[in-house]
Amino acid sequence: MGVNNKNAQDNIQPKGIKKPLQLLHISKKDTLKKSQEIDNEQTNSQEEIKKENIAIKPQIIKNDSAKEIEDSNENNKDFDISKQDLNRPINFSAQNTEFQLERTVDEFDFDESAFLEALNENEPIGATGETISGKVIAIESDGLYVDIGGKAPGYMPKKECGLGVITNFKEKFSIGLEMEVLVIKEQNADGMVTVSVRALILRQSWEKVSSSAKNGELINVLINGFNRGGLTCDVDGLRGFIPRSQLEDGQDYQSFVGKTLKVAFLEVNPESRKLVLSEKKASLVSKLRSLKLGQLIEGEVLAVKPYGFFIDLGGASGLLHQSSLTNGSIRSLREVFREGEMIKALISEIDLEKGRIGLNTALLENSAGELIIDKQKVMQEATERALKTKALFDKKEQD
């Protein structure tokens, strides 16, 4: 007999059917909750790390110097300027503080007079071109040592001891000999200057010939050589030159060597060391010396120029400038005089240095323009009219 059990039948499962696995279900709410917990844990961890990384402020140990600086800053706190007041000028008067500067004498102070005296002692003696009196203190084979009053003596090379070649050097100069020298080179590192007697002689020679040329003086020179352009000579230690064109007879000019000629100065230039002489000018100057201001002379018109007339005075020529021709107005110089015409004129200027003679006919007129209107009458009465101008030229010579 069988037992009828309905429940038993219900519990019987068909063969081959397995029970499904249970799925793990995670809700969205649970997921967010866990994410927040993780974030909180990370935040707490970062805060702990920050606390560990906070630098510990070192303790400042103040020594005595630091305390003094701090005290000083405390005292000067009234002068502190805030960032907001940078554009406002500081008003020290508002601080009601008086500043007093007190100067104390220390070891670096000196007396002004002592300072100036020290400068004078160390001031170099002997600038280039200066003339100094000295005394010979030592003689060497190549030169002399001269005491010029400086911290070091002056040195004079043998070639600077005089003009030309000095044969008896030690005999000519002796210890204690006083002389004037010219400084030709300033002091070196040892304070020694280079001096020269030769340069001083040449300077004095240039000064002498310049003065002679200005006064129109004539000199006699000995011809010591010649070249293709002319003759050479010596003038107070200077080399003079006479061009062939300035000789009275320049054909056989070599024959003048060893002879003496009278010459005048044609050009004197110390800077370029150029000294040119002239025999012809010497003849002219000799004639000019015989003339006087206000003297009436007669000569031939050599040439008519835009500015006046050149008049031959017998070996010398004078210039009758248009400004000294007449007191009237003229249209052309040729309406007054022509080449080859003989005229009379007064000597109004004599320049011995340049060898020039200035002439004047306007002073012979009794009225302005008379020379143009009646030239013949003026020339005929020139001698009498010249006497009236004598007082004028006498006054001019006195001035």
C-alpha positions in Angstrom: 0.0 0.0 0.0 1.2 3.1 -0.8 1.3 6.2 1.2 -0.2 9.2 -0.4 1.8 12.1 0.5 1.0 15.2 -1.5 3.7 17.3 0.0 6.2 14.7 -0.8 5.2 15.0 -4.4 5.6 18.7 -4.3 9.2 18.4 -2.9 10.2 16.1 -5.7 12.0 18.1 -8.3 12.5 16.9 -11.8 15.8 15.3 -12.6 18.2 17.5 -14.4 16.9 20.9 -12.9 19.4 22.7 -10.6 18.6 25.3 -8.1 19.8 28.8 -9.3 22.6 30.6 -7.5 21.8 33.5 -5.2 22.8 36.9 -6.7 24.6 39.5 -4.6 22.5 42.7 -4.9 24.2 46.1 -4.0 22.0 49.1 -4.0 22.9 52.6 -5.2 22.4 54.0 -1.8 24.9 51.7 -0.3 27.4 52.5 -3.0 27.3 56.3 -2.3 27.6 55.7 1.5 30.7 53.8 1.0 32.2 56.3 -1.4 31.7 59.1 1.2 33.4 57.0 3.8 36.4 56.6 1.6 36.6 60.3 0.9 36.4 61.1 4.6 39.2 58.7 5.3 41.4 60.3 2.6 40.7 63.8 3.9 41.6 62.8 7.4 44.8 61.3 6.1 45.8 64.5 4.2 45.2 66.6 7.3 47.4 64.4 9.3 50.1 64.7 6.7 49.9 68.5 6.7 50.2 68.6 10.4 53.3 66.5 10.1 54.8 68.8 7.4 54.2 72.1 9.2 57.7 73.7 9.7 58.6 74.3 13.3 59.6 77.9 13.7 63.2 78.0 15.0 63.8 79.8 18.1 65.9 83.0 17.6 68.7 83.4 20.0 69.5 87.1 20.3 73.0 88.1 21.0 74.2 91.5 22.2 74.6 92.9 18.6 71.1 91.9 17.6 69.7 93.5 20.8 71.5 96.7 20.0 70.1 96.8 16.5 66.6 96.0 17.8 66.9 98.8 20.4 68.1 101.2 17.6 65.2 100.3 15.4 62.9 100.8 18.3 64.3 104.3 18.9 63.9 105.2 15.2 60.4 103.9 14.8 59.2 107.5 14.4 60.9 107.6 11.0 59.3 104.5 9.7 57.2 105.0 6.6 54.2 102.8 5.8 53.5 101.6 2.4 50.5 103.9 2.2 52.7 107.0 2.8 55.4 106.3 0.2 54.1 109.1 -2.1 54.1 111.6 0.7 57.5 113.4 1.4 59.0 113.1 4.7 58.6 116.1 6.9 61.5 116.1 9.4 60.4 119.3 10.9 57.3 117.5 12.1 59.4 115.2 14.2 60.6 118.1 16.3 64.0 116.5 16.3 67.3 118.6 16.2 70.3 117.1 14.4 73.7 118.3 15.6 76.8 117.4 13.7 79.9 117.5 15.7 83.3 117.3 14.1 86.2 116.0 16.1 89.8 116.4 15.2 91.4 113.1 14.3 94.7 111.9 13.0 93.7 112.5 9.4 93.3 116.3 9.8 96.0 118.6 8.3 96.8 122.2 8.1 96.0 124.0 4.8 99.2 125.9 4.7 101.1 122.7 5.3 99.2 121.1 2.4 100.1 124.0 0.0 103.7 123.9 1.1 103.8 120.1 0.3 102.4 120.8 -3.1 105.0 123.4 -3.9 107.8 121.1 -2.8 106.6 118.4 -5.2 105.7 120.7 -8.1 107.8 119.9 -11.1 110.4 122.5 -12.1 111.0 123.0 -15.7 108.1 123.0 -18.2 108.9 122.6 -21.9 110.0 125.9 -23.3 111.0 127.4 -20.0 114.3 129.2 -19.5 116.1 128.4 -16.2 119.3 129.4 -14.6 121.5 126.5 -13.5 124.9 125.4 -12.4 127.0 122.5 -13.7 127.4 119.8 -11.0 128.7 116.9 -13.0 130.4 116.2 -16.4 130.1 113.0 -18.3 131.5 111.9 -21.6 128.0 112.2 -23.2 126.7 115.2 -21.5 126.3 117.5 -18.4 124.2 117.5 -15.3 122.9 120.9 -14.3 121.4 121.9 -11.0 118.2 123.8 -11.8 116.7 123.8 -8.3 114.4 120.8 -8.7 114.3 117.5 -6.9 116.5 116.1 -9.6 119.2 117.8 -11.8 118.7 118.6 -15.5 120.5 116.6 -18.1 122.1 118.2 -21.1 123.2 115.9 -23.9 126.6 116.8 -25.5 124.9 117.8 -28.8 122.8 120.4 -26.9 125.7 122.1 -25.3 126.2 124.6 -28.1 126.1 125.3 -31.8 128.3 123.2 -34.1 130.7 120.5 -33.0 132.3 120.9 -29.6 135.8 119.5 -29.6 137.2 120.6 -26.2 134.0 119.5 -24.3 135.5 119.1 -20.8 137.7 122.2 -21.1 134.8 124.4 -22.2 132.6 123.3 -19.2 133.7 123.1 -15.6 132.0 122.2 -12.3 130.2 125.2 -10.9 129.8 127.0 -14.2 126.6 129.0 -14.2 124.5 129.2 -17.4 121.0 129.7 -18.7 119.3 126.7 -20.3 116.1 125.9 -22.1 113.9 123.0 -21.1 113.3 120.9 -24.2 111.8 117.8 -22.5 109.7 117.6 -19.3 110.7 115.4 -16.4 110.8 111.6 -16.6 109.8 109.2 -13.9 112.9 110.1 -11.9 112.0 113.8 -12.0 114.8 114.7 -14.4 114.3 117.2 -17.3 116.3 117.5 -20.5 117.8 121.0 -21.0 119.7 122.7 -23.9 122.0 125.7 -24.5 121.8 125.2 -28.2 118.0 125.5 -28.3 118.2 128.6 -26.2 120.7 130.2 -28.6 118.5 129.4 -31.6 115.4 130.8 -29.9 117.3 134.1 -29.2 118.5 134.2 -32.8 115.0 133.9 -34.1 113.8 136.7 -31.8 116.6 138.9 -33.0 116.1 138.4 -36.8 112.3 138.8 -36.4 112.9 142.2 -34.7 115.4 143.2 -37.4 113.0 142.2 -40.2 110.2 144.3 -38.6 112.5 147.3 -38.5 113.6 146.9 -42.1 117.3 146.4 -41.1 120.0 145.3 -43.5 122.6 142.8 -42.6 125.9 141.5 -44.1 126.1 137.7 -44.6 128.9 135.4 -45.6 127.9 133.0 -48.4 128.9 129.5 -47.4 127.2 127.4 -50.0 124.9 127.1 -53.0 122.3 124.8 -54.5 120.2 124.7 -57.6 117.8 127.4 -56.2 120.3 129.9 -54.8 122.8 130.6 -52.1 123.0 129.6 -48.4 124.5 131.6 -45.5 124.6 131.7 -41.7 122.7 134.3 -39.7 123.4 134.1 -35.9 123.4 130.3 -36.1 120.4 130.1 -38.4 120.5 128.8 -41.9 119.5 131.6 -44.4 118.7 131.2 -48.0 118.9 133.7 -50.9 117.0 132.7 -54.0 118.6 133.4 -57.4 115.7 135.7 -58.3 116.6 137.9 -55.3 120.2 138.5 -56.5 121.2 141.6 -58.4 123.1 139.3 -60.8 121.9 135.7 -60.6 123.7 134.4 -63.7 127.0 133.2 -62.1 125.7 132.9 -58.6 128.1 130.1 -57.6 130.9 132.7 -57.7 129.4 134.4 -54.6 130.5 131.6 -52.3 133.0 133.0 -49.8 131.9 136.6 -50.4 129.9 139.0 -48.3 126.6 140.4 -49.5 124.2 143.0 -48.0 120.7 141.6 -47.8 117.3 142.3 -46.3 114.9 140.0 -44.7 112.3 138.7 -47.1 110.6 136.0 -45.0 111.1 135.1 -41.3 109.1 132.1 -39.9 110.4 130.6 -36.7 107.7 127.9 -36.7 108.7 126.5 -40.1 112.4 127.5 -39.6 112.2 129.4 -42.8 114.6 132.4 -43.3 114.7 133.9 -46.8 116.9 136.9 -47.6 117.1 139.3 -50.6 119.8 141.4 -52.1 117.3 143.2 -54.3 115.2 144.2 -51.4 118.3 145.5 -49.6 118.9 147.9 -52.5 115.2 149.0 -52.3 115.3 149.5 -48.6 118.4 151.6 -49.0 116.5 153.8 -51.3 113.5 153.9 -49.1 115.6 155.1 -46.2 116.5 158.2 -48.2 112.8 159.0 -48.6 110.6 160.9 -46.1 106.9 161.1 -45.5 105.3 164.1 -47.3 108.1 164.3 -49.8 107.0 165.1 -53.4 108.4 162.7 -55.9 108.1 162.3 -59.7 107.7 159.0 -61.5 106.4 157.1 -64.5 103.1 155.2 -64.4 104.2 151.6 -64.9 100.8 149.8 -64.7 97.1 150.5 -64.2 95.4 148.0 -61.9 91.7 147.9 -60.8 92.8 149.2 -57.4 95.3 151.9 -58.4 98.6 152.8 -60.2 102.1 151.5 -59.8 104.7 154.3 -60.2 108.4 153.8 -61.0 110.5 155.9 -58.6 113.9 155.0 -60.1 114.7 151.6 -58.8 111.7 151.4 -56.5 108.0 151.3 -57.2 105.2 153.1 -55.3 101.5 152.4 -55.2 99.0 155.2 -55.8 95.8 153.6 -54.5 92.4 154.7 -55.9 91.3 155.9 -52.4 94.3 158.3 -52.4 93.9 159.5 -56.0 91.2 162.3 -55.7 88.6 163.5 -53.4 86.1 163.5 -56.2 84.3 160.6 -57.8 85.6 158.9 -60.9 84.2 156.4 -63.3 87.5 154.9 -64.5 91.1 155.2 -63.4 92.2 155.6 -67.0 90.4 158.9 -67.3 93.0 160.3 -64.8 96.4 158.7 -65.7 97.6 156.3 -68.3 100.7 154.0 -68.6 103.9 155.8 -69.4 102.6 159.2 -68.1 104.9 161.2 -65.8 103.2 162.4 -62.6 103.9 164.0 -59.3 102.7 162.6 -56.0 103.3 162.8 -52.2 104.8 160.0 -50.2 102.2 159.0 -47.7 103.6 155.7 -46.4 106.9 153.9 -46.1 107.0 150.3 -45.1 110.6 149.1 -44.7 109.6 145.6 -43.7 107.5 145.0 -46.8 109.5 147.4 -49.0 106.4 149.3 -50.0 105.8 153.0 -50.7 102.4 154.6 -50.6 101.6 157.6 -52.7 98.9 160.3 -52.6 97.7 162.9 -55.1 94.3 163.8 -53.4 96.2 166.0 -50.9 97.4 168.2 -53.8 93.9 169.2 -54.7 92.4 172.6 -53.6 88.9 171.3 -54.2 87.3 167.9 -54.5 87.7 166.4 -58.0 90.2 169.1 -59.2 92.6 166.5 -60.5 89.9 165.2 -62.8 88.8 168.7 -64.0 92.3 170.4 -64.4 95.0 167.7 -64.0 97.7 169.9 -65.6 97.2 172.8 -63.2 97.5 170.4 -60.2 100.7 168.9 -61.5 102.3 172.4 -62.3 101.5 173.7 -58.8 102.4 170.4 -57.0 105.6 171.8 -55.4 103.8 174.8 -53.8 100.8 172.7 -52.8 103.1 170.1 -51.2 104.4 172.7 -48.7 100.9 173.1 -47.3 100.8 169.4 -46.4 104.2 169.4 -44.6 102.6 170.1 -41.2 100.2 167.2 -41.6 103.0 164.7 -42.3 105.2 166.1 -39.5 102.4 165.4 -37.1 102.0 161.9 -38.5 105.7 161.1 -38.0 105.5 162.3 -34.4 102.5 160.0 -33.7 
